[in-house]
Amino acid sequence: SYFKSLELTKNGAILTIKKYILNHYEDDLYLELLADIVSLSPRYLSELFKKEEGIGIIKYIRQIRMEKAKILLVKTFREVIGLPPEKYRQKILHSD
């Protein structure tokens, strides 16, 4: 039916945006750019995203960036220091 295909289109748009954010989280992302990708108005995309994901699109981008930063921090820390952050913290605390 028409409404079913409309739902699929809406879900497809959100999936496309989420994939794009995951692949371009380091870039300058803004609502107009993302809306352009799925040919929706920024306002409609914003409302749709919040309705589907339960979180605003900008907040979602921020969360993705924070997660990626945490992973990078732990990985880099381990490579440079040779210990995960928790172990390093314990070592420092108990070095007296």
C-alpha positions, 0 to 999 in steps of 0.5 A, a space after each residue: 500500500 501507499 502508506 507502507 511504502 511511505 514508511 519504508 521510504 522514511 525508514 530508508 531516509 533515516 538509515 541512509 542518514 545514520 550510515 552517512 553520519 557513521 562514515 563522515 562523523 569527522 566532517 562538518 555535518 549540519 542539518 541542511 547537508 544531511 537533508 539534501 542527501 535524502 531530499 527532505 527539508 531540514 525541518 522535516 528530517 529533524 522531526 522525522 529523525 527525532 521521532 524515529 530515533 528518540 534523539 535529536 540529530 545533532 545530539 546523535 552526531 555528538 554521541 557518535 563522535 564521543 564514542 569514536 573519541 573514546 575508542 581512539 583514546 583507549 587504542 592510542 593510550 594502549 599503543 603509546 603507554 602499553 597499558 589500558 587507561 584503568 591499569 595506568 591509573 591504578 599504577 599511578 595511584 599505587 606508586 607511592 
